[in-house]
Amino acid sequence: MAQPTQDPAAFLDAHAERARDELFDFLRIPSVSARSEHDGDTRRAAGWLRDALAAIGLDAALHETPGHPIVLGEWRGAPGAPTLLVYGHYDVQPAEPLELWDSPAFEPTVRDGNVYARGSVDDKGQLFLHVKALEAHLRTRGALPVNVIVLAEGEEEVGSVNLEAFVEAEKARLACDAVVISDSAMFAPGIPSILSSLRGMAYFQIDVQGPAGDLHSGSYGGAVPNPAMALARILATMHDADGTVAIPGFYDAVRPFPDAVRAQMRALPFDDEHFRAEAGSPALGGEPGYTVLERLWTRPTCEVNGLLSGYTGEGAKTVLPAKAMAKVSCRLVPDQDPLEIERLMAAHVARVAPPGVTVTVTHLHGGRPWRADLGGPLFDAAKQALAEVFGREPVVTGEGGSIPVVGDFQRVLGATVLLVGFGLPGENAHAPNEWMSLDNFHRGAKVIARLYDLYAKA
C-alpha cells in the first residue's frame, strides 16, 4: 500500500493502476443512450458513477428526467472559496459497425499505451479523470481548496434533450463561479490545449413522399416522379460547385473571427497531408479562402449524414421507390441561431423541391455555437497547470464539433466556461476503435488536481 502523502500528484502516481482498472469497469457498461435496448445499461452507468462519487466523499444522487438520469455530486466544504462545476456525460455513441473493431467495443483493450473502447475518450475517460483528481485531494488532504459540483448527463449523444430544463430548474443549486469541461482533444501529442470555440448544430430530417407505394420502374418509370431522384436534386442545391453553402441567408449572421486569432491558427504545426491521410480521404475540400483548421473551427457547414430509399439489398429489384429520406446536419458558428437556420433550410427546400412529390423538413435537435473570452483567473490557472504537467505552454484551439450545454451554462448560470480536453486527434470518438491515451488520462487528472489549487489562490 502506498504511503500517505499530502501531494495529490504523488497520490495519482501511486494509484495509477487502480484508477485505470476502475476506468475499465466504467467502460465495460454499454451506456448507448440512442438505443432503447440499452436503457438499463445507461441507468447502470449512471448508478456506477454516482457510487464512485459517493465513495470518494461527495454527496451524490441520481436525478430523474423524462429520459436518462442526471448524476449530481456535490462537495461544499470550502466556505468563501470559489465553486467549480464539472460537467461531463456518461452516455456513449452506438458501437456499430461492430465488425470494424479490432477488439470488442465494450471490453477495454490496451495497445501501444492507449485504451480502446467505446466511450474511452468521449467522454467516460475524460469525465473520470476529474473524479480521480477530486479523490487525490480528498484522500491526501481531507478537503478540496474549492467547492465542487459534478454534473453528468446520459443524453449528450442524443442532443442533451433534458439537460437545459434541469439546469434552469436547479440554477440556484448549480450556481457557480466557473464550469470546467473535458470533452475535447489536444492539438497534438504533447501539446496541451485550451479550447476557445465550439460550433453549434442544427440537425434535420428531410422526407420526400411520392406514390402511395413502391412501383415497378418499367411500368411507371418516366411517368411518375421518383422521390429518390427528387431528394438527390434537393440535396445537390445545398452547395455551390466550389463547396460554399448555397442556402440563401445561411452566412448572414456569421461573426468573423478576429484576424489575430486566425493568425494564431495558421501558426499551429498542422500538416494538411497528414490530416488527409488520417481521414483516409482521396482529397481535402471545403469552402474556398480558408485553411483546413479555419474550415473546421471558424466556418459553418451543411452535410448529408445519411440517405435511405428504395431497394438496397443484394442483386437487382427494379423498383420506383415511394419515399426517400435524408439526415442533414449544419454546424454553426457565432452568431448563427439554430432556429433561424431551421427557417432558412425549410424555405430553401420548399423553393427547390420538384413538382409531383411532398417534402417535409423536420428539425430534430440543435445547439448554439460558443466562443470563449480567454482572460481571467480561471484561464490563467489552467494555462499554468497545463504548462507544469506537460512541460510546455498550452496552445489555443477551436473545435468543429458541438457541446450543446456550454451555451446553456453561460446563459443560465452566468458562469465562465473552461474547455480543457485530453483526447488526441484521430481518436475515433464516433467511429470503430475509439481510444484514449492512458498517459493523457493520468496527466489530465494531475492537471485538474493542480488547477484546483491554482484557482483557489487566484
N, C-alpha and C positions, 0 to 999 in steps of 0.2 A: 504493500500500500504506500502510495506517495506520501511524503511528509507534508504536514500543513504548511501553508505559505500565505503571506499577505499580498502576493503578487498574482493578479488574475491571469496574466500571460503565462506565468510559470505553471499555474493550475491547469490551463488549457493544454500546455505541453505534456504535463504528467497524465492527463486523462484523455489524450487524443484518440487512443484506440477505443475506449468506451464510447466516446462521442460518435465515432464512425459506426460502431455496432448499433447504437440507438438510431442513428440516421437510417441505417439499412432497414431496421424494423419499420420505421415510418414509411419508407419507400415501398415496402412489400404490400402495403394496403392499396388496392386498385381503386382509388377515390376519383373515378371518372364522373364528373358532375353532369356531363351531357347525356349519359346513358342511364335510363331508369333501372336497368338490371343491376347497376352498381350503387343504387341509393343506400343500401345497407352498408356497403364498403365506405361510402363517403361519410356516413354518420360515424362509422367506426374510426375513421381517421380523425374526425373532429374530437371524439372521445379520447383518442390516444394523445392528441396534442393538449387537450385540457388536463389530462392526468400528468403529462410531462411538465406543464407549467406549475401545477399544484405541488409536484414532487420537489421542485426547487424553491418553493416558498411563496409563490404568488397566489392570490385569491383568484381562482379560475372557475369558469362556468360556461355552459352552453346556453345560447340564446336562440330560441326557435324563430324561424321565419317561414313564409309560405313555401320556401324551397329548402335548401340545405342550411344547417345551423351555423351560427356565428360563434366563434370561440373568443371569449374575453378573459384576459388575465390582467391583474392589477397589483402593483406594489406602490404604496403611498406612504412610505416611512421616512421621507426626507422633507419635512416641512420647511417652506421657504425656498427650496430648490426648484429648478425648472421641472416641467413634466414633459416627457417624450412619449409619443405614441408610435409604436412599432406596428406596421401593417404588413401582412403577407397573406398568401392563400394556400390552403391545404388540398384543393382540388387539382386535378391534372387533366391533360388532354387525353382523348382516346389513343390507344397504342397502335391501332391498325395503320398499315398492313403488318400483321404480326410476322409474316414470313420474311420481312426485310430486317428484322432484328437479328443481330449476331449472338445474342443471349436473351433469355426471357425478359420481357419488359418489366415485370414486377418481381424479378429476382436480382437484386443488385450484384453486379459483377465488376471486379476491379481489373482494369487493363491499363498498363503504362501510367499508373498514378491517377487514373480517372475512374469514377464510379459510373457505370452505365445502368440506367433505369429510368422509366418514365417518372417525371417529377423531380429528378435529381437536381436540376438547375432551375426548373420552372414549376413550383417555387419552393418545394419542400426543403431542399438543401440550403437555399438562401434564407428561408424563414428559420430553419432550425439552428443555424449558426448564431442567430440572435438569442435563442434560448440558451445556448451554451455560453454566450457572453454574460448573460444575466446570472447563470449558475456560477460562473467563475467569481463574480463579485460577491454573491451571497454566501458561497462556501468559504471564501477566504476572509471576508470582512464582516459577514453577517448583515450587510446592508448595501444599498446602492447609493451612489452620490447624487442621483436624480430620481424623481418619481417616474415610473414607467407603466404604460398601458400597452398590452399586446392585444391587437385585434386581428383575427384571422378569419377569412371567409371561405366558403366552399363553393362559390359560384363565379369566380373571376373568369374562368374559361368559358362561361356561358353568358358573359356580359354584366356580371355583378348586379343582377336584376333586383335584388332585395337589400343591397348594402346602403344605398343612398337613403332609403327610408329609415333604416336603422340608425344611421349617423344623425339624421335630422331629429329622430325621436329621442336619441340619447346624447344630444350635443352637450348638455350640461355635464354629464358623466364623462364624456370623452374630451372635455376641454383640456387643451394642452398648449404648450409653447411651440412645439415643433413635431413634425411627423418624419419618421425615418423608414425608408422602404428599400429593400434589396430584392429586386426582381428584374435585373438588367445585367448587361455584360460589361466587362472591362474592354478597353480599346484593343488590347493585345496582351499576350502573356507577359507578366512582369510590369505592365504599365497600368497602375491604378487609375481609376476614372471616377469623375463626378458627372452625373447625367444632368444636362441643362434643359432638355426639352423632350416632349413626347408628342407623337402625332395622335390625333383623335380618330374617331371611327364613325362611319355611317354605313350600315350593312343592310342590304336589300335582297329580296327575292322577287324575281320577275317571272310571272306566269303568262304563257300565251296559250289560249284555247281556240281551237278550230272546230272541226266537225265533232259530232256527239261521241263518236268512237273511232278507233283506228280503221283505216280504209285500205283496200287493195290499191297499190300505187299504179297498177296498169289500168284498172277500171276507172280510177278517179284522178290520178295524177295529171296535172296540166289543166284541170278544170276546177279543182278545189284547192284553195290556198293551203300551203303547207306550214304548220306552226313552227317546225324546226327551222325552216328557211326564214320565216318571219323573224324569229328570235335572232338568228345569225345576222340579219340585216340591221336589227336594232342595236345589237352589241357592236357592230362594225362602225356605227356612227359616234361612238363614245370617245374616239381618239382621232386626231389628225394623223396623216401619214408619218409625221415626224415624232409621234409619241405624246404630243400635247393633248390634254383632255379637252374635248370639243363640246362639252355640255355648256350651253350659254350661261354666263354668270358664275361659273364654277370658281374662278380665281378672284372674283371681285373683292372678297373680304380678306384675302391673304395679306398678312402684315410681314413685310420683308425682314429677314434677319439683318442686323447691323453688319456693315462691311468689315468691322474689326472681328466679329465672330466668324464670319465666312473666311477671313484670312487665317484665323487660328485653325479652322477645319482643314484648310488647304495645306497647312504646315504639318499636319499629322502624318506619320510614316505609313501611308496607306498605299498598297500595291493593287492597282486595278486588275492586273492579270492574275494575281493570286486569288483575289476575290472571285473572278470569273471561274477559275479552275475549282475553287472550293464549292461554288454553286453548281458545278457540273454543267454550265451553260455554254453553248457554242459561241455566244457573243453577249456583250452588255448593250443596253439600250436605255431609253427613257427620254425625259424632257430635255431638249437641247439647251445649251448655255449653262449647264450646271455640272459640277463634278459628281462622281458616284456618291460620295458622302453627303453632298448637298441634296441630291435627289432623295436619299434615304432619310435625312434628318430635317430638311427645311422645306420640302415641296410636297404638295398633296398628290394623291394618285387615285386612279379608278381601275380596279382589277376584277376580272372574272375569276371566281373561286370554284365554280362547279357548273356543269351542264348535264341536263337529263332530257332525253326524248327518244321515242321510237324504240326499235329493236336493236339491242346491243349484245345479243348472245352469239354463240358460235354459228358459223355458216350464214346463209342468206335468208332473209324474210322480207319480201317486197311489200312494205307497209308504208302508208302515208299516215304519220302519227297524228293523233287527235290533239295532243298538247305538247308543250315544251316548257322547260323551266331552267332558269339560271340563278346562281347566287353571285351577287356583285358587292364588293366592299370598296368604300372610298376612305383612304387615310387622309386625315385633315390636319392642317397646321393653323396656328393663331392667325386671324381671329375667325376662322370658319365655324359655323354653327351647324351641328348635325341636322337640326330641324329645317334649316334653310336649304341644306344640301338635299334633304328629302323632297322639298318642294321643287327644287331645280331638276332633280332626277325624274320625278313624276311628270313634270311639264315636258321635259325633253323626250321621254319615252312616248308620251301621248302624241307629240308632234311628229315623230319619225315612224310610228307604228304603221305598217302597211294595211290596206283595207282587207276585210274578209276574216279577221281574227279579233279576239277580245284579249286585251292585255291588262294585267293587274300588277301594280308595283306595291309591295309590302315592305315597310321599314321594320326590320326585325330588332335591331338594337343600335345604340350609338353612344359615343362618349366625346367630350370636348378635348381639344388639344391643350397642351400645357407648356409653359416656358418659365424657367426659374430666374429669379434675381439672385445672382451668386455672391452676394455680400452678406456680412453679419457674422455673429459669433458661432452659429452652428456650422456654417460652411468653413470658417477658419479652423474650427476644431476638427472637422472632417479632413481637411487638407493636411493638417499636422499629423493626425492619426494614420492616415494612409502613407504619408511620407516616412514616418517612423517604422511602420511594419514592413513596407515594401522597399524601403531604401531609395526612393526617388519621389520627386514631386508628382502629384496626380495631374492628368490632363482633363480638360472639359470636353465632353462629348454630347451627342444627341442620340435619339433612339427613334427608329422607324415605326416601332410597334406602339401599342396603346395600353395604358393602365387607367381605366375609366375613373376610378375612385380618387385619383390625385387631385383633379379639379374640384371634386366634391369636398375633399378635406380642406382645401384652401377657401372655398366659398362658404361652407357651413361652419367650420371651426376657426377660420381666420388664422390658421397656423402656417408657419414656414414649412415647406416640404423639401427634404433632402433625399435624393435618389442616389444611392451608392451601392453598385452591384458587384458581384464577384464571379459572374459567369465569364465565358470566353467566346470569341467568335467561332462559329462552326459547331456549336454545342448541340445542334439538332433539337432545339427546345420543343418544337411541334412535330417532329419527324421521328422515324425509327432511329434507334441507337442514340437517344438523348444521353448526355453525360455532363458531369461536373468534375473539375479538378479538385482532388482531395486536399492538395496544398492550398488552393484558394479557399476551400471551406474552412480550413484551420486558420489561415491568415485572416480571413474575413471575421471570424469570431474575435481574434485579437484586436482588429481594427475597431470593432464595435465596443469591446470592453474598454479600450483606451479612449474612445470617443466620449463615453460617459464621464470619465474623469476630466477630460479637457473642457467639455461643455459646461460641467458643473462649476468650473473655475472661471469661465468667460465673463 
